[in-house]
Amino acid sequence: LYFCTLVYGSKQAFTSIHALWDKFEVGEKGYMTKDEWYNLCTRVQTKLPKHAQLDIWNLLAWRDKVHLHKPDFVAGWHVHDLEVRDAHVKSIAGNLQLEYYGIKVEELQE
């Protein structure tokens, strides 16, 4: 749920996931460093505990644990966006019994 609230909280300030990425990934490297990730986490509206920031980093930076690559960032954000339901993601989430994908945005706001 932390990841869903992070996505929800970031959408108000950025026109797209690419705008969010461009704001915090410095130098157009194609990857984000852990320091850049922590900077993103402290600047968006939703504030997460440090352990949740690290857990999400570990999930997204699965390729090498040192860099978060843009395709993984975009995919993770897309999957955890509860306002835009992707039929393919919904099907896979159902098969994997990922209950968070059935949550409505209003429930996050409570």
Contacts in CASP RR format, 6 or more apart in sequence:
PFRMAT RR
TARGET T0000
AUTHOR 0000-0000-0000
METHOD contacts of the structure
MODEL  1
LYFCTLVYGSKQAFTSIHALWDKFEVGEKGYMTKDEWYNLCTRVQTKLPK
HAQLDIWNLLAWRDKVHLHKPDFVAGWHVHDLEVRDAHVKSIAGNLQLEY
YGIKVEELQE
1 100 0 8 1.000
1 103 0 8 1.000
1 108 0 8 1.000
2 48 0 8 1.000
2 49 0 8 1.000
2 52 0 8 1.000
2 55 0 8 1.000
2 56 0 8 1.000
3 56 0 8 1.000
3 59 0 8 1.000
3 76 0 8 1.000
3 80 0 8 1.000
4 80 0 8 1.000
4 81 0 8 1.000
4 82 0 8 1.000
4 100 0 8 1.000
4 103 0 8 1.000
4 108 0 8 1.000
5 46 0 8 1.000
5 48 0 8 1.000
5 108 0 8 1.000
6 41 0 8 1.000
6 44 0 8 1.000
6 46 0 8 1.000
6 48 0 8 1.000
6 56 0 8 1.000
6 80 0 8 1.000
7 77 0 8 1.000
7 80 0 8 1.000
7 81 0 8 1.000
7 82 0 8 1.000
8 46 0 8 1.000
8 81 0 8 1.000
8 82 0 8 1.000
8 83 0 8 1.000
8 105 0 8 1.000
8 108 0 8 1.000
9 44 0 8 1.000
9 45 0 8 1.000
9 46 0 8 1.000
10 20 0 8 1.000
10 44 0 8 1.000
10 45 0 8 1.000
10 46 0 8 1.000
11 81 0 8 1.000
11 83 0 8 1.000
12 45 0 8 1.000
13 44 0 8 1.000
13 45 0 8 1.000
14 20 0 8 1.000
14 23 0 8 1.000
17 73 0 8 1.000
17 74 0 8 1.000
17 77 0 8 1.000
17 78 0 8 1.000
18 74 0 8 1.000
20 40 0 8 1.000
20 77 0 8 1.000
21 32 0 8 1.000
21 70 0 8 1.000
21 73 0 8 1.000
21 74 0 8 1.000
23 40 0 8 1.000
24 32 0 8 1.000
24 36 0 8 1.000
24 37 0 8 1.000
24 39 0 8 1.000
24 40 0 8 1.000
24 43 0 8 1.000
25 31 0 8 1.000
25 32 0 8 1.000
25 36 0 8 1.000
25 70 0 8 1.000
26 36 0 8 1.000
30 69 0 8 1.000
30 70 0 8 1.000
31 67 0 8 1.000
31 68 0 8 1.000
31 69 0 8 1.000
31 70 0 8 1.000
32 40 0 8 1.000
32 67 0 8 1.000
32 68 0 8 1.000
32 70 0 8 1.000
32 73 0 8 1.000
33 66 0 8 1.000
33 67 0 8 1.000
33 68 0 8 1.000
34 57 0 8 1.000
34 61 0 8 1.000
34 66 0 8 1.000
34 68 0 8 1.000
37 53 0 8 1.000
37 57 0 8 1.000
37 61 0 8 1.000
37 68 0 8 1.000
38 53 0 8 1.000
41 47 0 8 1.000
41 48 0 8 1.000
41 53 0 8 1.000
48 56 0 8 1.000
57 68 0 8 1.000
58 65 0 8 1.000
59 76 0 8 1.000
60 68 0 8 1.000
60 72 0 8 1.000
60 73 0 8 1.000
60 76 0 8 1.000
61 67 0 8 1.000
61 68 0 8 1.000
61 69 0 8 1.000
61 72 0 8 1.000
62 72 0 8 1.000
63 69 0 8 1.000
63 72 0 8 1.000
78 84 0 8 1.000
78 86 0 8 1.000
78 89 0 8 1.000
79 86 0 8 1.000
79 89 0 8 1.000
79 93 0 8 1.000
80 100 0 8 1.000
82 100 0 8 1.000
82 101 0 8 1.000
82 102 0 8 1.000
82 103 0 8 1.000
82 104 0 8 1.000
82 105 0 8 1.000
82 108 0 8 1.000
83 105 0 8 1.000
89 101 0 8 1.000
90 101 0 8 1.000
93 100 0 8 1.000
93 101 0 8 1.000
93 102 0 8 1.000
94 101 0 8 1.000
END
